[in-house]
């Protein structure tokens, strides 16, 4: 059983910061591309950031320069440092793990954590 458990969400004022963490109970953690997605009602789930085991990162244009994704191999975790938060960042954030060789068979999602940015 593979589990992804997010933590760190909450309520913050505009301009503030939050750090999200995802603990992954997966074998061969380095075989997964890890990412954070977010979703609001009526919108498609969108990629916020992703990182490979080699450290290659991808960011949505809307968060570049404000968010940083990182992974800790020893702890099997991936984090998302979110700075200069804006009300439009409000969403449910989901941790994602996609197997680099068999993504169709082995892709996993966390339960989501709410991030609310007030004005």
C-alpha positions as CSV (number, residue, x, y, z in Angstrom):
1,X,0.0,0.0,0.0
2,X,1.4,3.3,-1.1
3,X,0.5,6.4,0.9
4,X,1.2,10.1,0.4
5,X,0.3,12.2,3.4
6,X,0.3,16.0,3.2
7,X,0.7,18.5,6.0
8,X,1.4,22.1,6.6
9,X,-1.7,23.7,5.1
10,X,-3.7,26.4,6.8
11,X,-4.8,30.0,6.9
12,X,-2.3,32.8,6.2
13,X,-2.5,36.5,5.3
14,X,-1.5,37.8,1.8
15,X,2.3,38.2,1.7
16,X,2.9,35.5,4.2
17,X,4.5,32.0,3.9
18,X,3.6,28.4,4.3
19,X,5.6,25.2,4.0
20,X,3.8,22.1,2.8
21,X,5.3,18.6,3.3
22,X,4.4,15.2,1.9
23,X,5.5,12.0,3.4
24,X,5.7,9.1,0.9
25,X,5.5,5.4,1.9
26,X,6.9,4.2,-1.4
27,X,9.7,1.7,-2.3
28,X,12.5,3.1,-4.5
29,X,11.6,6.7,-3.8
30,X,14.1,7.9,-6.4
31,X,12.1,6.2,-9.1
32,X,9.3,8.7,-8.7
33,X,8.9,12.2,-10.0
34,X,7.3,14.1,-7.1
35,X,5.0,17.0,-7.5
36,X,2.5,19.4,-6.0
37,X,-0.9,20.1,-7.7
38,X,-3.7,22.4,-6.6
39,X,-7.4,22.5,-7.3
40,X,-10.3,24.9,-6.7
41,X,-14.0,24.3,-7.3
42,X,-14.9,24.4,-11.0
43,X,-11.3,24.3,-12.2
44,X,-9.0,21.6,-13.4
45,X,-6.3,20.3,-11.1
46,X,-3.1,22.1,-12.2
47,X,0.6,21.4,-11.7
48,X,2.2,23.8,-9.3
49,X,5.7,22.3,-9.1
50,X,7.6,19.0,-9.7
51,X,11.0,17.7,-9.0
52,X,12.9,14.6,-10.2
53,X,15.4,12.6,-8.2
54,X,18.2,14.4,-10.1
55,X,16.9,17.8,-8.9
56,X,15.3,19.0,-12.2
57,X,12.4,21.2,-11.3
58,X,9.3,22.5,-13.1
59,X,7.1,25.4,-11.9
60,X,3.9,26.9,-13.0
61,X,4.4,30.4,-14.4
62,X,2.1,31.8,-11.7
63,X,4.4,30.6,-8.8
64,X,7.9,31.1,-10.3
65,X,10.1,33.1,-8.0
66,X,7.7,32.6,-5.0
67,X,7.5,28.8,-4.5
68,X,10.3,26.3,-4.1
69,X,10.0,22.5,-4.3
70,X,12.5,20.1,-2.7
71,X,12.9,16.5,-1.8
72,X,14.7,14.7,1.0
73,X,15.8,11.2,0.0
74,X,16.6,10.2,3.6
75,X,13.1,11.0,4.8
76,X,11.1,10.1,1.7
77,X,9.5,13.5,1.7
78,X,8.8,16.4,-0.7
79,X,8.2,19.9,0.4
80,X,6.8,23.1,-1.1
81,X,8.0,26.4,0.4
82,X,5.4,29.0,-0.5
83,X,6.4,32.7,-0.1
84,X,4.7,35.9,-0.9
85,X,1.3,34.2,-0.9
86,X,-1.6,35.7,-2.8
87,X,-5.4,35.2,-2.4
88,X,-5.4,33.4,-5.8
89,X,-3.1,30.8,-4.3
90,X,-6.0,29.6,-2.2
91,X,-6.7,25.9,-3.2
92,X,-6.5,22.4,-2.0
93,X,-2.9,21.2,-2.6
94,X,-2.2,17.6,-3.5
95,X,1.0,15.7,-3.4
96,X,1.7,13.5,-6.4
97,X,4.1,10.6,-7.1
98,X,4.6,9.4,-10.7
99,X,6.8,6.4,-11.5
100,X,9.3,7.4,-14.1
101,X,9.2,4.0,-15.8
102,X,5.6,2.9,-15.3
103,X,3.5,6.0,-14.8
104,X,0.3,4.5,-16.1
105,X,0.4,1.8,-13.4
106,X,2.0,3.6,-10.6
107,X,0.8,7.1,-10.0
108,X,-0.3,8.1,-6.5
109,X,-2.1,11.0,-4.9
110,X,-2.4,12.4,-1.4
111,X,-5.7,13.4,0.2
112,X,-5.0,17.1,-0.1
113,X,-4.4,19.9,2.3
114,X,-6.3,23.2,2.3
115,X,-4.4,26.5,1.8
116,X,-6.3,29.7,2.3
117,X,-4.8,33.1,1.8
118,X,-6.8,36.0,3.1
119,X,-6.6,39.6,2.0
